């Protein structure tokens, strides 16, 4: 894998860990290549997260929070996260 693409994934992973993992919110991050007939520079990330905290307590065992983190589930919060992610990326 290209070093720049690896770096893209690492930046996304670090962002997700800071925004969600540090709050015990589970997340999944996927790096997608461009389509065969698309712009070959279009590598991009998809981030899925839960607003319900979960903490691993054992192998395949989780303590699942009762309260959801609603403060991050609204248009203003998504806009703020978008700006935080953009600010977390190094300038070329």
Backbone as a ProteinNet text record, in pm:
[ID]
protein_1_A
[PRIMARY]
XXXXXXXXXXXXXXXXXXXXXXXXXXXXXXXXXXXXXXXXXXXXXXXXXXXXXXXXXXXXXXXXXXXXXXXXXXXXXXXXXXXXXXXXXXXX
[TERTIARY]
85	0	89.3	48.4	120.1	131.3	246.4	271.3	171	132.9	35	-101.3	-137.4	-265.6	-261.6	-149.3	-133.9	-146.9	-87.3	-94.1	-238.1	-311.4	-451.7	-530.5	-508.1	-579.5	-539.5	-411.7	-364.2	-422.4	-432	-493.1	-639.9	-711.1	-851.2	-867.4	-778.4	-785.8	-762.3	-662.6	-631	-748.8	-806.7	-922.2	-1037.9	-1068.3	-1179.3	-1153.3	-1030.9	-997.3	-1016.7	-972.3	-986	-1131.7	-1208	-1346.7	-1444.3	-1417.3	-1512.5	-1453.3	-1340	-1279.2	-1251.3	-1203.1	-1174.1	-1300.6	-1416.8	-1546.5	-1614.9	-1540.5	-1593.7	-1703.7	-1700.4	-1796.9	-1731.6	-1790.6	-1730.9	-1738.9	-1638.9	-1636.4	-1572	-1602.7	-1539.3	-1493.8	-1373.1	-1314.5	-1276.5	-1314.6	-1281.2	-1218	-1113	-1045.5	-1085.5	-1141.6	-1188.8	-1103.7	-1069.5	-998.9	-1099.1	-1050.2	-1139.7	-1195.2	-1308.4	-1362.4	-1269	-1275.6	-1185.4	-1196	-1317.4	-1335.8	-1339.1	-1313.1	-1315.7	-1177.3	-1172.6	-1047.5	-962.9	-847	-763.3	-702.1	-722.7	-677.6	-784.1	-902	-1016.1	-1018.2	-905.8	-905.8	-980.3	-1064.8	-1143	-1179.1	-1211.8	-1246.2	-1395.9	-1445.2	-1581.5	-1568.7	-1644.1	-1640.2	-1781.3	-1797.5	-1925.4	-1902.8	-1992.9	-1977.2	-2112.8	-2109	-2229.5	-2232.7	-2350.9	-2363.9	-2388.3	-2387.3	-2404.3	-2267.7	-2218.9	-2088.4	-2084.1	-1967.6	-1943.3	-1799.1	-1780.2	-1646	-1627.5	-1517.4	-1488.2	-1454	-1522.1	-1496	-1433.2	-1427.8	-1369.6	-1377.5	-1335.2	-1339.4	-1484.9	-1523.3	-1660.6	-1761	-1716.2	-1804.9	-1791.8	-1907.3	-1909.6	-2002.6	-1965.6	-2054.4	-2111.9	-2241.1	-2305.6	-2378	-2344.6	-2404.3	-2553.8	-2621.3	-2766.5	-2802.9	-2718.6	-2748.2	-2669.4	-2736.5	-2669.8	-2611	-2504.7	-2437.9	-2505.4	-2616.9	-2697.6	-2633.6	-2540	-2480.2	-2397.6	-2364.4	-2289.1	-2376.2	-2506.7	-2597.6	-2690.5	-2631.4	-2710.6	-2628.8	-2693.7	-2621.4	-2505	-2521.7	-2412.7	-2291.3	-2314.5	-2203.2	-2132.4	-2207	-2144.2	-2060.5	-2112.5	-2037	-1907.9	-1916.6	-1797.5	-1696.1	-1743.4	-1651.8	-1583.9	-1658.8	-1601.8	-1485.9	-1505.9	-1399.9	-1282.5	-1310.5	-1202.5	-1119.1	-1186.2	-1111.7	-1025.1	-1081.9	-1004.7	-882.9	-899.9	-788.5	-684	-723.6	-629.5	-538.3	-573.5	-493.3	-376.8	-257.9	-143.7	-161.3	-112.9	-117.1	-5.7	-36.6	64.9	147.6
-117.8	0	123.7	223.7	350.4	416.1	474.7	537.9	649.5	726.6	833.1	779.1	664.7	602.4	546.9	487.2	439.6	556	667.1	786	836.3	834.2	874.8	790.1	658.5	570.4	600.3	621.9	649.8	780.2	882.3	1008.7	985.7	909.5	878.3	797	698.9	615.7	700.2	786.1	872.2	966.5	1024.2	1112.1	1036.2	917.5	838.2	799	762.9	725.6	844.7	962.8	1082.4	1124.6	1119.2	1166.7	1065.1	936.4	833.5	733.6	676.5	576.7	628.9	752.6	811	834.9	829.7	844.2	708.4	602.3	465	441.1	514.7	494.4	407.6	292.1	203.7	265.9	233.5	285.9	184	198.5	118.7	215.9	194.2	281.1	194.9	238.3	163.3	257.9	210.7	285	222.5	303.9	253.1	305.1	216.5	261.3	322.5	396.7	450.5	338.1	364.4	265.4	254.3	142.6	118.4	226.5	275.4	375.6	518.4	534.5	667	728.8	843.4	915.4	832.8	789.7	699.6	767.1	894.8	965.3	963.5	907.1	917.4	809.8	786.5	703.9	783.1	716.2	787.7	696.4	760.1	689.2	694	586.6	583.3	555.4	629.3	614.7	590.1	481.9	446.7	444.9	507	505.5	491.5	448.4	435.7	548.2	593.6	694	629.1	496.6	425.2	373.8	420.6	376.1	225.1	167.4	25.1	8.2	-76.6	-105.2	-256.1	-301.6	-445.5	-491.1	-594.3	-647.6	-786	-846.3	-978.8	-1018.4	-1140.4	-1190.9	-1203.3	-1123.7	-1120.2	-1075.5	-997.9	-948.1	-796.4	-731.8	-586	-535.2	-423.9	-349.1	-238.1	-243.2	-149.2	-42.6	83.1	194.4	204.9	258.2	275.3	405.5	506	637.7	660	711.4	742.9	883.6	907.4	1037.7	1123	1178.4	1253.5	1385.2	1437.1	1566.1	1560.1	1439.6	1428.7	1380.6	1371.3	1319.4	1430.2	1531.1	1641.5	1711.8	1788	1851.5	1940.4	2016.2	2103.7	2022.6	1912	1826.7	1764.6	1721.1	1663.5	1768.6	1890.3	1998.8	2025.9	2028.1	2051	1938.5	1812.6	1699.5	1709.7	1753.1	1769.4	1869.3	1980	2080.8	2029.2	1955.6	1897.3	1800.5	1719.1	1624.6	1699.6	1800.8	1878.5	1942.2	1990.8	2053.7	1952	1825.1	1721.7	1672.1	1702.9	1656.5	1751.5	1697.7	1785.5	1859.5	1978.8	2058.3	2012.8	1999.6	1956.6	2073.6
0	0	0	-73.3	-83.4	54.4	82	212.6	241.8	139.6	159.1	198.7	143	175.2	317.2	355.4	493.6	591.1	555.8	642	652.4	541.2	542.6	642.5	639.1	731	875.1	899.6	1035.4	1088.8	1005.8	1047.8	1083.2	1000.1	1027.8	1154.4	1175.4	1295.6	1420.6	1415.3	1530.1	1559.9	1454.5	1471.9	1537	1485.6	1539.2	1684.1	1715.8	1853.8	1947.3	1905	1989.1	2004.8	1896.7	1900.3	1959	1938.8	1979.1	2078	2045.7	2133.1	2272.3	2282.2	2413.3	2495.1	2430.5	2499.1	2515.9	2490.8	2496.1	2393.8	2283.6	2175.8	2069	2039.9	1939.3	1800.4	1719.1	1582.9	1490.4	1362.1	1257.1	1149.5	1101.1	999.9	880.6	761.3	639.6	538.3	475.5	369.4	236.8	148.4	19.7	-94.8	-188.4	-308.9	-406.5	-502.9	-605.4	-692.6	-756.9	-849.5	-969.9	-1038.6	-1152.2	-1258.8	-1282.6	-1387.8	-1333.4	-1203.7	-1142.7	-1130.6	-1069.9	-1045.2	-948.7	-991.5	-912.5	-789.8	-775	-654.4	-545.8	-574.6	-483.6	-374.5	-309.6	-189.2	-82	-3.6	96.4	213	324	447.1	471.3	532.1	584.6	733.5	813.5	958.5	1008.6	1081.4	1142.3	1292.2	1368.1	1513.4	1580.4	1704.5	1785.1	1887	1921.1	2026.4	2162.6	2165.9	2293.2	2339.2	2455.4	2504.3	2528	2500.9	2525.3	2570.3	2671.3	2721.8	2721.4	2662.6	2659.8	2801.5	2848.4	2982.5	2978	2861.3	2844.5	2698.4	2670	2533.7	2488.6	2391.1	2339.4	2445.3	2543.3	2648.6	2656.8	2669.2	2670	2779.3	2839.2	2926.9	2839.3	2814.8	2722.9	2803.8	2776.6	2850.1	2827.1	2926	2916.3	2845.4	2859.6	2803.6	2674.6	2574.7	2448.4	2456.4	2381.7	2377.9	2270.6	2303.2	2205.8	2163.3	2242.6	2208.2	2080.1	2034.8	1909.2	1793.7	1815.3	1713.4	1663.9	1600	1546	1437.6	1352.3	1241	1284.8	1393.5	1438.6	1482.5	1550.9	1595.2	1475.3	1374.8	1255.3	1182.3	1175	1111.3	1189	1321.4	1404	1384.2	1379.4	1357.9	1221.4	1122.2	988	991	1061.9	1073.1	1156.4	1262.9	1343.9	1261.1	1178.9	1095.1	994	930.7	832.8	899.4	1021.5	1093.1	1137.1	1149.5	1195.7	1084.4	960.1	846.7	823.3	798.3	771.8	639.6	634.8	511.7	419.3	291.3	193.6	147.6
[MASK]
++++++++++++++++++++++++++++++++++++++++++++++++++++++++++++++++++++++++++++++++++++++++++++

